[in-house]
Amino acid sequence: MLKQISFRLYLLAIALCCTVFLATSCSDDEEGIRVTNVSLNESELSIVAGQKQILTATITPEDATNKEVIWKSSDESVATVNETGEVTAISKGDVVITVTTVDGNKTARCLFIVEKATIPVTSVSLNKTELSLFTDKKETLIATITPDEATVKTVTWESSNEAVATVSETGEVTAISVGTATITVTSADGNKTATCDVTVEAPKQYTVKFNTNGGSKLDDIVLNEGERLIQPENPTMTGGNTAEGLYLGIVDPEISATFDGWFTDEQLTTAYNFNMPVTSDLTLYARWNGTGPDPIDVSAAGGGNILEKAFTYLKSQTLQALTAYTLVVASDITANGLAEFTNANVTLTIVGKEKERVIQKTNVGNFFTIRAGTLTLGNNIKITGTGLGKYRACYITGNGNLVMKKGSKISDWAHGMTGITAAVYMDSGTTSFTMEGGEICNNVIEATETDQVFMGAAITAFRGKVNMKGGLISNNKITTNRASCEISGGIYVTDGWNTEFNKTGGVIKDNTAKIDGTGTGQIGQQVLWKKGTGWKKIDANLSATDNPTTSNMSDPLWKTVE
């Protein structure tokens, strides 16, 4: 009995299996085998514009009934794709190519990174194939790459004889010595070359002599052919009867006649043109005006002395061009209410008559404030004073300029000097201080002001250009008990906008700086320079031939502040 039941169950199971099989077979015959996935042979490709690449789509399962697919580009301006999966790169950019199955809407993607086609260099040429230069002269060669749309236009330059001529990375040729050299330019792409033959010759030289017609002697000047003569300092005649006052033009109170220019003929009829190049030996003749000039009437200007009146007068003038004035001072002056020097078209030279004249200030505040124009301290002028507090003796800002000539002094400032600088302070990148001669000496600062963290006893150049060509900076002293204070007994220069220190002459010596108490700042006895986050200093005395600059920080005279 049991055997019969088991056999029936076995037959029933077989019947059920057949039913399921038949049912499944009927369904597949009606709908086919469905797509379950699609994939591409690549997921990311780099290609150059103009090239083609075929993508291969793989359908899963392999025996799917409907294997039809649709191809699409996300940006046909970058690349297109046809119905067989062939991708054509058009232009630089990124594009996604998508394949989609008709059955089941299955997708796969490939990112194409299209790079611009490289255009090779076919040749390089120079604007000159031959070049003649005098020694110390320069000229820039211009390289032209062909074709103009070449992808890589980088070139390198080389001289066959750098003892004769050198060439910079921009093609600037500098003549060094007499001889010949070949300058070669080479393209980085394709190694294409072009050459220029350079011949360096010694220039012809001409001598300019000066016949001063009774004035002070001037040395001859030798120039290379084609150079322009820079107008020399005017000769003078001794004597002098110029009164104290403000004068138009350059006036020397010690002369008996006024220099009236250089002329090319002994008859003094043809004025020399300093803009013309020198092409032969030359003698220039001085002409003199024996009548002394009359001073400008400044009696209506504000101020109690000639200095105050002159500054007030010049501040009010409307000038269309740069105009020179001279202030002749014949007595000592105390000026505690001086107007600011603000006229951009004024150059004023202050000179003392017969002997040193002292101009001083005795109360708190800036003394000379120079915002525009050029103020020159000339012979026999000493600027001094006491009690300025945290202010400056000479404050140069805006577009102001200060010049010191031989025989001028900014010295002996003391008593109540509590901040910034005793002599010259600059805080604008368009200012300049030029020391051609004179002295900045014996100034004393006790830096007690809490709002100042950097000072130089002689010069503080927070911004601007300091050009020391001569003169003496000596025995200036600064002390402070403040922490983190940066000080120099001589010159303090920051790395502010357009700040420079250029020494080509003069002497800086015996200046001292000291931090008392618990101060932890940086000190330079002669010069202190802030470079970025670092510091450089010079403690040793600088002679006229020791000429470090802020553009030459490798000079051994500079020392790192420890």
LOPA-309471 format. One record per residue (C-alpha): residue number from 1; residue in one letter; x, y, z. Coordinates in steps of 0.05 Angstrom, whole numbers. Last residue first. Layout:
residues N
{pt NUM,A,{X,Y,Z}};
...
//
This chain:
residues 562
{pt 562,E,{1389,1731,317}};
{pt 561,V,{1386,1788,266}};
{pt 560,T,{1418,1764,202}};
{pt 559,K,{1478,1805,181}};
{pt 558,W,{1487,1851,121}};
{pt 557,L,{1559,1871,108}};
{pt 556,P,{1569,1806,71}};
{pt 555,D,{1526,1832,13}};
{pt 554,S,{1474,1778,-1}};
{pt 553,M,{1417,1826,14}};
{pt 552,N,{1431,1863,-51}};
{pt 551,S,{1365,1898,-68}};
{pt 550,T,{1363,1929,2}};
{pt 549,T,{1429,1962,-13}};
{pt 548,P,{1501,1952,10}};
{pt 547,N,{1552,2006,-8}};
{pt 546,D,{1616,2003,33}};
{pt 545,T,{1660,2050,-8}};
{pt 544,A,{1641,2114,29}};
{pt 543,S,{1653,2078,94}};
{pt 542,L,{1601,2039,133}};
{pt 541,N,{1611,2027,208}};
{pt 540,A,{1597,1957,233}};
{pt 539,D,{1528,1940,262}};
{pt 538,I,{1492,1925,197}};
{pt 537,K,{1425,1890,204}};
{pt 536,K,{1379,1841,169}};
{pt 535,W,{1311,1818,194}};
{pt 534,G,{1261,1764,175}};
{pt 533,T,{1186,1760,166}};
{pt 532,G,{1189,1796,99}};
{pt 531,K,{1254,1834,98}};
{pt 530,K,{1259,1885,155}};
{pt 529,W,{1323,1925,149}};
{pt 528,L,{1364,1954,206}};
{pt 527,V,{1424,1999,191}};
{pt 526,Q,{1479,2029,235}};
{pt 525,Q,{1467,1999,305}};
{pt 524,G,{1414,1950,283}};
{pt 523,I,{1367,1924,338}};
{pt 522,Q,{1308,1877,339}};
{pt 521,G,{1258,1875,396}};
{pt 520,T,{1257,1836,461}};
{pt 519,G,{1253,1891,513}};
{pt 518,T,{1259,1869,585}};
{pt 517,G,{1297,1929,613}};
{pt 516,D,{1335,1973,565}};
{pt 515,I,{1336,1967,489}};
{pt 514,K,{1396,2002,458}};
{pt 513,A,{1413,2033,391}};
{pt 512,T,{1479,2067,373}};
{pt 511,N,{1506,2106,313}};
{pt 510,D,{1582,2109,308}};
{pt 509,K,{1585,2108,232}};
{pt 508,I,{1548,2117,166}};
{pt 507,V,{1593,2149,113}};
{pt 506,G,{1575,2175,44}};
{pt 505,G,{1571,2138,-22}};
{pt 504,T,{1529,2092,-65}};
{pt 503,K,{1478,2072,-12}};
{pt 502,N,{1410,2051,-38}};
{pt 501,F,{1353,2036,11}};
{pt 500,E,{1287,2019,-21}};
{pt 499,T,{1213,2017,-3}};
{pt 498,N,{1161,2011,-58}};
{pt 497,W,{1107,1985,-11}};
{pt 496,G,{1135,1966,57}};
{pt 495,D,{1196,1923,68}};
{pt 494,T,{1217,1966,127}};
{pt 493,V,{1279,2009,131}};
{pt 492,Y,{1311,2036,196}};
{pt 491,I,{1373,2079,188}};
{pt 490,G,{1424,2102,240}};
{pt 489,G,{1414,2083,313}};
{pt 488,S,{1365,2030,292}};
{pt 487,I,{1302,2005,327}};
{pt 486,E,{1250,1950,325}};
{pt 485,C,{1209,1947,389}};
{pt 484,S,{1182,1881,414}};
{pt 483,A,{1185,1901,487}};
{pt 482,R,{1192,1974,505}};
{pt 481,N,{1250,2001,547}};
{pt 480,T,{1275,2045,490}};
{pt 479,T,{1341,2079,470}};
{pt 478,I,{1362,2115,407}};
{pt 477,K,{1427,2150,390}};
{pt 476,N,{1456,2186,330}};
{pt 475,N,{1531,2193,330}};
{pt 474,S,{1539,2194,254}};
{pt 473,I,{1505,2199,187}};
{pt 472,L,{1553,2235,140}};
{pt 471,G,{1547,2260,69}};
{pt 470,G,{1546,2226,2}};
{pt 469,K,{1503,2187,-47}};
{pt 468,M,{1451,2161,1}};
{pt 467,N,{1387,2146,-36}};
{pt 466,V,{1328,2128,9}};
{pt 465,K,{1265,2109,-30}};
{pt 464,G,{1195,2105,-1}};
{pt 463,R,{1158,2068,55}};
{pt 462,F,{1171,2059,129}};
{pt 461,A,{1237,2094,117}};
{pt 460,T,{1258,2117,187}};
{pt 459,I,{1322,2158,182}};
{pt 458,A,{1371,2185,234}};
{pt 457,A,{1346,2156,300}};
{pt 456,G,{1310,2099,265}};
{pt 455,M,{1244,2075,294}};
{pt 454,F,{1197,2017,295}};
{pt 453,V,{1144,1996,346}};
{pt 452,Q,{1108,2063,360}};
{pt 451,D,{1041,2068,395}};
{pt 450,T,{1069,2063,466}};
{pt 449,E,{1112,2126,461}};
{pt 448,T,{1175,2120,504}};
{pt 447,A,{1229,2119,451}};
{pt 446,E,{1283,2163,480}};
{pt 445,I,{1313,2193,418}};
{pt 444,V,{1379,2231,409}};
{pt 443,N,{1406,2265,347}};
{pt 442,N,{1481,2278,344}};
{pt 441,C,{1488,2276,268}};
{pt 440,I,{1453,2278,201}};
{pt 439,E,{1505,2314,159}};
{pt 438,G,{1511,2345,90}};
{pt 437,G,{1520,2312,23}};
{pt 436,E,{1480,2282,-34}};
{pt 435,M,{1428,2253,13}};
{pt 434,T,{1366,2237,-27}};
{pt 433,F,{1301,2224,9}};
{pt 432,S,{1243,2200,-33}};
{pt 431,T,{1167,2194,-28}};
{pt 430,T,{1120,2155,-73}};
{pt 429,G,{1118,2094,-28}};
{pt 428,S,{1092,2136,29}};
{pt 427,D,{1112,2136,103}};
{pt 426,M,{1179,2171,107}};
{pt 425,Y,{1212,2198,170}};
{pt 424,V,{1275,2240,172}};
{pt 423,A,{1314,2269,232}};
{pt 422,A,{1296,2252,303}};
{pt 421,T,{1253,2192,287}};
{pt 420,I,{1192,2153,310}};
{pt 419,G,{1181,2172,382}};
{pt 418,T,{1201,2207,447}};
{pt 417,M,{1245,2266,428}};
{pt 416,G,{1232,2308,490}};
{pt 415,H,{1303,2333,499}};
{pt 414,A,{1344,2322,435}};
{pt 413,W,{1354,2342,362}};
{pt 412,D,{1428,2359,353}};
{pt 411,S,{1429,2352,278}};
{pt 410,I,{1398,2359,210}};
{pt 409,K,{1454,2392,172}};
{pt 408,S,{1469,2425,105}};
{pt 407,G,{1539,2442,78}};
{pt 406,K,{1537,2393,19}};
{pt 405,K,{1466,2382,-4}};
{pt 404,M,{1407,2347,28}};
{pt 403,V,{1345,2330,-14}};
{pt 402,L,{1274,2317,10}};
{pt 401,N,{1216,2293,-33}};
{pt 400,G,{1141,2293,-22}};
{pt 399,N,{1089,2253,-61}};
{pt 398,G,{1046,2234,-1}};
{pt 397,T,{1091,2235,60}};
{pt 396,I,{1158,2263,83}};
{pt 395,Y,{1162,2284,157}};
{pt 394,C,{1227,2322,173}};
{pt 393,A,{1237,2335,247}};
{pt 392,R,{1185,2284,266}};
{pt 391,Y,{1133,2274,321}};
{pt 390,K,{1131,2232,384}};
{pt 389,G,{1150,2292,427}};
{pt 388,L,{1178,2349,385}};
{pt 387,G,{1211,2379,447}};
{pt 386,T,{1276,2405,420}};
{pt 385,G,{1304,2434,356}};
{pt 384,T,{1351,2430,297}};
{pt 383,I,{1357,2443,222}};
{pt 382,K,{1424,2472,201}};
{pt 381,I,{1432,2509,135}};
{pt 380,N,{1499,2536,110}};
{pt 379,N,{1495,2503,42}};
{pt 378,G,{1430,2473,17}};
{pt 377,L,{1370,2437,45}};
{pt 376,T,{1326,2419,-14}};
{pt 375,L,{1250,2412,-11}};
{pt 374,T,{1217,2378,-70}};
{pt 373,G,{1143,2378,-87}};
{pt 372,A,{1087,2344,-48}};
{pt 371,R,{1070,2325,24}};
{pt 370,I,{1132,2353,60}};
{pt 369,T,{1119,2366,134}};
{pt 368,F,{1179,2403,163}};
{pt 367,F,{1172,2410,238}};
{pt 366,N,{1123,2357,262}};
{pt 365,G,{1092,2369,330}};
{pt 364,V,{1110,2390,401}};
{pt 363,N,{1148,2455,412}};
{pt 362,T,{1218,2483,403}};
{pt 361,K,{1231,2485,329}};
{pt 360,Q,{1296,2507,297}};
{pt 359,I,{1328,2538,235}};
{pt 358,V,{1402,2554,246}};
{pt 357,R,{1441,2594,195}};
{pt 356,E,{1513,2573,180}};
{pt 355,K,{1553,2630,150}};
{pt 354,E,{1553,2681,93}};
{pt 353,K,{1479,2672,73}};
{pt 352,G,{1445,2606,88}};
{pt 351,V,{1411,2565,34}};
{pt 350,I,{1341,2536,27}};
{pt 349,T,{1325,2505,-41}};
{pt 348,L,{1252,2500,-61}};
{pt 347,T,{1225,2457,-117}};
{pt 346,V,{1152,2473,-129}};
{pt 345,N,{1104,2440,-178}};
{pt 344,A,{1075,2390,-127}};
{pt 343,N,{1057,2446,-78}};
{pt 342,T,{1047,2416,-9}};
{pt 341,F,{1102,2440,39}};
{pt 340,E,{1061,2445,103}};
{pt 339,A,{1058,2513,137}};
{pt 338,L,{1107,2526,194}};
{pt 337,G,{1080,2548,262}};
{pt 336,N,{1138,2536,309}};
{pt 335,A,{1192,2571,268}};
{pt 334,T,{1253,2595,305}};
{pt 333,I,{1301,2627,255}};
{pt 332,D,{1375,2645,255}};
{pt 331,S,{1394,2701,206}};
{pt 330,A,{1409,2712,132}};
{pt 329,V,{1366,2659,100}};
{pt 328,V,{1362,2657,24}};
{pt 327,L,{1302,2618,-1}};
{pt 326,T,{1310,2594,-72}};
{pt 325,Y,{1254,2575,-120}};
{pt 324,A,{1248,2527,-178}};
{pt 323,T,{1183,2517,-218}};
{pt 322,L,{1154,2452,-245}};
{pt 321,A,{1097,2471,-291}};
{pt 320,Q,{1026,2497,-288}};
{pt 319,L,{1033,2533,-222}};
{pt 318,T,{978,2558,-175}};
{pt 317,Q,{1014,2587,-115}};
{pt 316,S,{982,2584,-45}};
{pt 315,K,{1031,2534,-15}};
{pt 314,L,{1090,2574,-41}};
{pt 313,Y,{1067,2637,-4}};
{pt 312,T,{1055,2601,62}};
{pt 311,F,{1123,2567,59}};
{pt 310,A,{1158,2633,42}};
{pt 309,K,{1122,2670,98}};
{pt 308,E,{1141,2617,150}};
{pt 307,L,{1214,2619,128}};
{pt 306,I,{1217,2696,123}};
{pt 305,N,{1191,2705,195}};
{pt 304,G,{1126,2718,232}};
{pt 303,G,{1079,2680,186}};
{pt 302,G,{1023,2692,137}};
{pt 301,A,{1037,2719,67}};
{pt 300,A,{1026,2793,53}};
{pt 299,S,{1100,2810,59}};
{pt 298,V,{1118,2757,8}};
{pt 297,D,{1148,2805,-44}};
{pt 296,I,{1192,2761,-86}};
{pt 295,P,{1266,2777,-81}};
{pt 294,D,{1302,2820,-134}};
{pt 293,P,{1357,2788,-175}};
{pt 292,G,{1429,2815,-175}};
{pt 291,T,{1451,2848,-240}};
{pt 290,G,{1515,2819,-269}};
{pt 289,N,{1480,2767,-311}};
{pt 288,W,{1532,2717,-333}};
{pt 287,R,{1542,2673,-394}};
{pt 286,A,{1583,2610,-391}};
{pt 285,Y,{1616,2581,-454}};
{pt 284,L,{1613,2509,-477}};
{pt 283,T,{1669,2475,-515}};
{pt 282,L,{1655,2411,-554}};
{pt 281,D,{1689,2351,-584}};
{pt 280,S,{1641,2316,-632}};
{pt 279,T,{1575,2276,-636}};
{pt 278,V,{1543,2292,-569}};
{pt 277,P,{1469,2275,-568}};
{pt 276,M,{1419,2333,-566}};
{pt 275,N,{1374,2342,-504}};
{pt 274,F,{1424,2388,-471}};
{pt 273,N,{1411,2442,-523}};
{pt 272,Y,{1466,2495,-518}};
{pt 271,A,{1445,2567,-524}};
{pt 270,T,{1468,2605,-586}};
{pt 269,T,{1485,2679,-576}};
{pt 268,L,{1542,2678,-526}};
{pt 267,Q,{1594,2711,-572}};
{pt 266,E,{1643,2656,-552}};
{pt 265,D,{1597,2605,-584}};
{pt 264,T,{1562,2542,-559}};
{pt 263,F,{1526,2573,-500}};
{pt 262,W,{1514,2552,-429}};
{pt 261,G,{1466,2588,-382}};
{pt 260,D,{1454,2654,-345}};
{pt 259,F,{1495,2647,-282}};
{pt 258,T,{1479,2705,-236}};
{pt 257,A,{1535,2752,-217}};
{pt 256,S,{1566,2771,-151}};
{pt 255,I,{1557,2702,-121}};
{pt 254,E,{1552,2685,-47}};
{pt 253,P,{1476,2686,-42}};
{pt 252,D,{1470,2631,-95}};
{pt 251,V,{1403,2635,-130}};
{pt 250,I,{1366,2580,-167}};
{pt 249,G,{1300,2606,-196}};
{pt 248,L,{1249,2654,-167}};
{pt 247,Y,{1275,2684,-103}};
{pt 246,L,{1250,2684,-31}};
{pt 245,G,{1285,2732,17}};
{pt 244,E,{1350,2752,52}};
{pt 243,A,{1391,2799,8}};
{pt 242,T,{1439,2779,-47}};
{pt 241,N,{1504,2819,-46}};
{pt 240,G,{1554,2765,-63}};
{pt 239,G,{1628,2763,-78}};
{pt 238,T,{1651,2699,-111}};
{pt 237,M,{1627,2678,-180}};
{pt 236,T,{1594,2610,-188}};
{pt 235,P,{1591,2553,-238}};
{pt 234,N,{1525,2516,-246}};
{pt 233,E,{1525,2442,-230}};
{pt 232,P,{1532,2403,-294}};
{pt 231,Q,{1477,2393,-346}};
{pt 230,I,{1478,2320,-366}};
{pt 229,L,{1509,2314,-434}};
{pt 228,R,{1473,2265,-479}};
{pt 227,E,{1506,2202,-505}};
{pt 226,G,{1511,2190,-580}};
{pt 225,E,{1586,2181,-582}};
{pt 224,N,{1613,2163,-513}};
{pt 223,L,{1624,2221,-466}};
{pt 222,V,{1685,2253,-432}};
{pt 221,I,{1671,2311,-385}};
{pt 220,D,{1722,2366,-371}};
{pt 219,D,{1726,2393,-300}};
{pt 218,L,{1691,2458,-280}};
{pt 217,K,{1727,2519,-255}};
{pt 216,S,{1690,2574,-216}};
{pt 215,G,{1670,2634,-257}};
{pt 214,G,{1712,2681,-297}};
{pt 213,N,{1686,2663,-366}};
{pt 212,T,{1665,2593,-346}};
{pt 211,N,{1697,2560,-408}};
{pt 210,F,{1674,2488,-401}};
{pt 209,K,{1703,2430,-441}};
{pt 208,V,{1665,2371,-470}};
{pt 207,T,{1709,2314,-494}};
{pt 206,Y,{1687,2262,-545}};
{pt 205,Q,{1691,2187,-546}};
{pt 204,K,{1681,2137,-602}};
{pt 203,P,{1650,2073,-578}};
{pt 202,A,{1690,2009,-572}};
{pt 201,E,{1659,1957,-619}};
{pt 200,V,{1617,1895,-607}};
{pt 199,T,{1595,1854,-668}};
{pt 198,V,{1536,1808,-659}};
{pt 197,D,{1517,1754,-709}};
{pt 196,C,{1443,1734,-700}};
{pt 195,T,{1419,1662,-702}};
{pt 194,A,{1356,1621,-712}};
{pt 193,T,{1339,1552,-685}};
{pt 192,K,{1285,1499,-685}};
{pt 191,N,{1290,1447,-629}};
{pt 190,G,{1221,1419,-648}};
{pt 189,D,{1185,1448,-588}};
{pt 188,A,{1231,1484,-539}};
{pt 187,S,{1249,1532,-595}};
{pt 186,T,{1322,1553,-598}};
{pt 185,V,{1350,1624,-603}};
{pt 184,T,{1423,1632,-618}};
{pt 183,I,{1466,1695,-608}};
{pt 182,T,{1532,1692,-643}};
{pt 181,A,{1591,1731,-615}};
{pt 180,T,{1642,1780,-641}};
{pt 179,G,{1695,1824,-608}};
{pt 178,V,{1703,1886,-565}};
{pt 177,S,{1676,1877,-494}};
{pt 176,I,{1611,1868,-456}};
{pt 175,A,{1553,1885,-504}};
{pt 174,T,{1487,1866,-472}};
{pt 173,V,{1434,1829,-514}};
{pt 172,E,{1363,1827,-487}};
{pt 171,G,{1329,1764,-514}};
{pt 170,T,{1279,1754,-457}};
{pt 169,E,{1320,1699,-423}};
{pt 168,S,{1379,1747,-424}};
{pt 167,V,{1436,1750,-475}};
{pt 166,T,{1509,1762,-462}};
{pt 165,A,{1561,1794,-509}};
{pt 164,V,{1637,1793,-515}};
{pt 163,A,{1659,1751,-454}};
{pt 162,E,{1594,1713,-463}};
{pt 161,N,{1619,1682,-528}};
{pt 160,S,{1571,1634,-564}};
{pt 159,S,{1511,1668,-532}};
{pt 158,E,{1449,1628,-517}};
{pt 157,W,{1374,1640,-514}};
{pt 156,T,{1317,1592,-500}};
{pt 155,V,{1248,1591,-531}};
{pt 154,T,{1177,1575,-508}};
{pt 153,K,{1123,1579,-561}};
{pt 152,V,{1088,1513,-547}};
{pt 151,T,{1020,1504,-581}};
{pt 150,A,{1036,1536,-648}};
{pt 149,E,{982,1585,-669}};
{pt 148,D,{1032,1635,-700}};
{pt 147,P,{1062,1580,-743}};
{pt 146,T,{1118,1597,-739}};
{pt 145,I,{1151,1627,-678}};
{pt 144,T,{1180,1698,-681}};
{pt 143,A,{1239,1717,-637}};
{pt 142,I,{1253,1791,-621}};
{pt 141,L,{1323,1814,-604}};
{pt 140,T,{1331,1866,-549}};
{pt 139,E,{1388,1916,-551}};
{pt 138,K,{1439,1937,-500}};
{pt 137,K,{1500,1982,-495}};
{pt 136,D,{1558,1972,-447}};
{pt 135,T,{1608,1965,-506}};
{pt 134,F,{1582,1993,-572}};
{pt 133,L,{1534,1949,-610}};
{pt 132,S,{1528,1921,-681}};
{pt 131,L,{1475,1869,-697}};
{pt 130,E,{1466,1820,-754}};
{pt 129,T,{1410,1769,-765}};
{pt 128,K,{1356,1816,-739}};
{pt 127,N,{1282,1806,-726}};
{pt 126,L,{1296,1734,-709}};
{pt 125,S,{1265,1671,-737}};
{pt 124,V,{1236,1606,-710}};
{pt 123,S,{1209,1547,-752}};
{pt 122,T,{1158,1491,-757}};
{pt 121,V,{1132,1492,-686}};
{pt 120,P,{1081,1437,-674}};
{pt 119,I,{1006,1447,-665}};
{pt 118,T,{981,1401,-609}};
{pt 117,A,{908,1384,-613}};
{pt 116,K,{868,1411,-555}};
{pt 115,E,{851,1358,-504}};
{pt 114,V,{785,1320,-499}};
{pt 113,I,{770,1284,-433}};
{pt 112,F,{718,1231,-449}};
{pt 111,L,{677,1203,-391}};
{pt 110,C,{643,1137,-407}};
{pt 109,R,{573,1118,-387}};
{pt 108,A,{528,1057,-381}};
{pt 107,T,{452,1053,-383}};
{pt 106,K,{394,1003,-377}};
{pt 105,N,{328,1027,-407}};
{pt 104,G,{298,957,-399}};
{pt 103,D,{298,938,-473}};
{pt 102,V,{319,997,-515}};
{pt 101,T,{386,995,-480}};
{pt 100,T,{421,1061,-465}};
{pt 99,V,{493,1081,-481}};
{pt 98,T,{519,1147,-453}};
{pt 97,I,{580,1188,-475}};
{pt 96,V,{599,1241,-423}};
{pt 95,V,{639,1302,-446}};
{pt 94,D,{698,1342,-419}};
{pt 93,G,{731,1398,-458}};
{pt 92,K,{776,1415,-517}};
{pt 91,S,{743,1409,-585}};
{pt 90,I,{712,1359,-634}};
{pt 89,A,{730,1288,-611}};
{pt 88,T,{693,1235,-653}};
{pt 87,V,{663,1175,-615}};
{pt 86,E,{644,1112,-654}};
{pt 85,G,{590,1075,-614}};
{pt 84,T,{556,1042,-675}};
{pt 83,E,{498,1092,-676}};
{pt 82,N,{545,1152,-679}};
{pt 81,V,{578,1191,-623}};
{pt 80,T,{597,1265,-621}};
{pt 79,A,{649,1303,-580}};
{pt 78,V,{661,1373,-551}};
{pt 77,S,{608,1413,-588}};
{pt 76,E,{564,1351,-583}};
{pt 75,D,{558,1359,-508}};
{pt 74,S,{526,1304,-467}};
{pt 73,S,{535,1254,-524}};
{pt 72,K,{484,1199,-536}};
{pt 71,W,{482,1126,-561}};
{pt 70,I,{419,1083,-565}};
{pt 69,V,{421,1007,-558}};
{pt 68,E,{387,946,-591}};
{pt 67,K,{403,880,-558}};
{pt 66,N,{331,854,-557}};
{pt 65,T,{326,778,-542}};
{pt 64,A,{380,773,-489}};
{pt 63,D,{427,715,-503}};
{pt 62,E,{489,749,-474}};
{pt 61,P,{452,767,-410}};
{pt 60,T,{476,821,-404}};
{pt 59,I,{492,867,-461}};
{pt 58,T,{563,891,-475}};
{pt 57,A,{574,959,-507}};
{pt 56,T,{639,972,-544}};
{pt 55,L,{664,1044,-551}};
{pt 54,I,{701,1063,-614}};
{pt 53,Q,{750,1122,-611}};
{pt 52,K,{762,1179,-660}};
{pt 51,Q,{815,1235,-662}};
{pt 50,G,{804,1306,-685}};
{pt 49,A,{811,1336,-615}};
{pt 48,V,{858,1293,-574}};
{pt 47,I,{832,1238,-530}};
{pt 46,S,{833,1219,-456}};
{pt 45,L,{787,1162,-436}};
{pt 44,E,{744,1144,-376}};
{pt 43,S,{695,1085,-364}};
{pt 42,E,{719,1039,-420}};
{pt 41,N,{693,972,-447}};
{pt 40,L,{622,994,-435}};
{pt 39,S,{568,958,-395}};
{pt 38,V,{494,940,-403}};
{pt 37,N,{450,903,-354}};
{pt 36,T,{388,859,-344}};
{pt 35,V,{363,854,-415}};
{pt 34,R,{301,809,-421}};
{pt 33,I,{297,740,-455}};
{pt 32,G,{234,737,-500}};
{pt 31,E,{163,759,-481}};
{pt 30,E,{116,705,-513}};
{pt 29,D,{165,647,-521}};
{pt 28,D,{192,660,-452}};
{pt 27,S,{122,656,-422}};
{pt 26,C,{105,591,-458}};
{pt 25,S,{168,559,-434}};
{pt 24,T,{154,579,-363}};
{pt 23,A,{84,549,-364}};
{pt 22,L,{109,486,-397}};
{pt 21,F,{164,478,-346}};
{pt 20,V,{117,491,-288}};
{pt 19,T,{68,441,-314}};
{pt 18,C,{123,390,-326}};
{pt 17,C,{147,399,-256}};
{pt 16,L,{76,389,-229}};
{pt 15,A,{68,326,-269}};
{pt 14,I,{134,297,-245}};
{pt 13,A,{114,312,-173}};
{pt 12,L,{47,278,-184}};
{pt 11,L,{81,217,-213}};
{pt 10,Y,{126,212,-151}};
{pt 9,L,{67,221,-105}};
{pt 8,R,{33,165,-141}};
{pt 7,F,{93,121,-133}};
{pt 6,S,{97,136,-60}};
{pt 5,I,{24,119,-49}};
{pt 4,Q,{31,53,-86}};
{pt 3,K,{92,32,-45}};
{pt 2,L,{55,48,19}};
{pt 1,M,{0,0,0}};
//
